[in-house]
Amino acid sequence: MNNTIQLIAIAAIPVLLAIILHEVSHGYVAHLFGDDTAKNAGRLTLNPIKHIDPFGTILLPILLIIIGSPFLFGYAKPVPVNFNALRNPKKDTAFVAAAGPATNFILAIISFILLKIILFNYPVMNLYLFEFLHTFKFQNVSNTGIFFKDFIYPVTFMLFISIMINVILGIFNLIPIPPLDGGRVAVSILPEPLSSSLSKIEPFGIFVILILLLIDPYNFFITGFNFIVNNLILRNI
């Protein structure tokens, strides 16, 4: 139980930053392209209260941690965007939609650089990370210095979790099914009648995604997750 509480505490900041900045970036880019819906709704802020979805932001990540899920996932309340208010709705929609995943990838790169700096200066953290990935448990570092125990150790895991959730969130949102960002990008760049046909999926798209996640045909999502973690993250740390 103590390990679970510690994991929730360490994961809270990177999870909140990943999903909140994802949504804020949508609203900010929409503002740049002429739509002030998110700005007028007070959503261009880092105040988590404005973005938290009780289930997607809090309960879902905590539930995944408690059940020992190999990956973390969550979402915030979608930022309102009036795509018809954009200066060039069809073209600009792609930029607004792509802003979310792009932000996640930028956060992952920043976290990766900071993590590499810590691992270079504190190589012992490589062992702690390796142990965590095999046992999913934190080690007792009470006999180390205060700076290491209270800052270096938790920040290292925060950065590692930040890399994981931002890479996964960014790639997941690029799935070309509306209302995911990848679906909106596809609707924006595809010619007619393909664009209109794909856009009609949006009201049902989230249910399609949920069904795919639950069924996971051919272990597509688990295999994809393992590939992302092993080849894009762990191999480069």
N, C-alpha and C positions, 0 to 999 in steps of 0.2 A: 504493500500500500504506500509506504514512504517513497519507494522508487517511482511509483505511478504519479504521485503528487509532485515529485521533483521533475519528472518528465513534462507534466502539464505546465508547471511554472516556467521551465526553460523554453518550451515550445510556444508559449503564449505570444511573446513579442514577435518572433519571425513569422508566425502564422498570421497574426493581425496585420503586420506590415505588408505581407504578400498579397492578401486579399483586399485590403483597404486601398493600397496604392494602385492595385489593378483597376479598381472601380474609379478612383479619382482620375486616373489617367484618361479613361474613356470620357469623363465629363470635361476635363481640361482641353483635350484635343477637339471635342465637339464645340467648346467655347471658341477656340481658335478658328474654327471653320464656320462660325456664325450662329451656333445654337447655344443659347444661354439658359436652357431648361435646368440643367444640373446646377449652374451657378445660382439661379434664382431660388432653387430649392435648398440652398445651403449645403450642397454635397461636395463642393470643391474645398474640402477641409480634411485635415488628418485626425479630427476629433472622432474617435472610434464610435461614440454614441450615435453619431449620424449615420453610420454605415452598418452597424452590427445587426445581423439576422440571428435571432435567438437560437435557431436550429443550426443553420449553416456555418455560423461564425463560432459558436460556443459548443453546443451539444454534439455536433457531428465530429469535430476534431477530438473532443474529450472521449467520445464513445470509441473512436478508432484507436486511441491510445490505450484505453482500458481493455479492449478485446485483443490487444497485441497485434493490431494490423501492421503489415510491413510498410505501409505508406500512410502519410497524412494528407488530408484533403479538407477543403472547406470553401465557403463562399460568403460574400457580404450581400447586402441588399443591392440589387442592380441600380446603378446611377441612371436616372431618367434622361433619355436622349430623344429629341424630336428630329428624326433623320430628315424629315421633309423641310425642316428649317435650315438645314445646311445649305451653303451657297451652291454647291453642286451635289445634290443628295446621292446620286448613284456612285460617283467617284469618291466623294468625301467619306461615305460610309465605311469604305475599306480602311481609311486612315484611323477613323474613330474606333473601329473594331480591333484593328491590329495593335492599337496603343496598349491594351491590357496585357497581352502576351509579351509584347516588347518590353514593357516595364518589368515583368517577372524575370525575363532573361537578363536584363540589366542588373536587377537586384541579385540574381544568381552569380553573375560575373563579379560584382563588387564583393559579395560574401566569399566567393572563391579566393579572390586576391587577399582579403583580410585573413582568411583561414590559412592560406599558404604562409603568410608572414608569421602568424602565431606558431605554426608547426615548424617553421625554420628556426625560430628563436626558442621554442619549447618542444624539442623533438619527443619528449616523453609523452606528449599528448597524442602522438601517433599510436602508442600502445593503448592508451585509454580509449581512443576511438575504435581501434580494432577489437578491443574487449567488449565495448558497448554493442558493436554490430553483431557479435556472436552470442551475447547473453541478453542484450537489451536491458542491461542493468548498469547503473552508475557505480563507480568505484569509490571507496572511502579514501578521501585525500585530506583528512583532518590533521594529519601530521606534517602537512606542507605549509609553506608560508601563507599569510593572510591574502596577499595580492594574488597568488596562484589559486588558492582555494576559492576565494570570493569573486575573482574577476576572470582570470585566464581560463580556468576550468569550465565555468558555465558559459562564457562567451564563445569558447571553441565549439561547444555543442549547439549553441544558438546559431552560429554561422553554418555549421554542417546541416542543421535542420532547415535553415533558410535556403541553402543550395537545393536541397531535396524538394521542398515544397514549391519553390519558384520554378524549377525546371519541370516538375510534374504538372503544376498548374498551367504553365505556359504552353506545354505540348498538348495537354488535354484540351485546352480551349481552342487549339488550332484544328481540332476535328471538324471537318467541313459539313456540319449539320447545324442549321439554325435552331435555337438562338445562340449557340456557342459562337465565339468570335470568328472562328474559322469559317463557319457557315455564312456569317454576314459578309466576310471578305469575299467568299465565293459568289454570293448573290451580287455583290458590287462589281466584280470583274467579269463574270460570265456574260456572254451575249444572250439576247432573247432568242427563243423562248425558254432557254435553260434557266436563266436568272429568275424569271417569274415562277417557274415550276418548283425550283428549290425553295423559294421564299414561302410557298404555300405550306411547307413542312413545319415552319416555325411554331405555330400553336401546339403542335404535337411533338416537336423535336426533343423537348426535355424528357418526355415519357419514353421516347425511343432510346435516349441515352441511359436512362435509369434501367430500362429493361436489359440493354446490352451490358451494363455494369453488373446486374444481378445474375444474368445468364452466363456472361463472359464466354462466348463461343470460342472453342479451341484455345481457351486460356489466353485470349488475345491481350487483355489488360494486364494480367499478372506477368505474362511473358514480356510485354512491353515495359512494364515497371522494372522488372529484373534487368532488362537490357539497359534501361536508362541509368539505373543505380550502378550497375557493374561496369558499364562501358563509358558512360559520360561523366560519372561523378567519382566513384571509388578509384578508377584507374588513373585519374588525373590529380588526386589529392596526395 
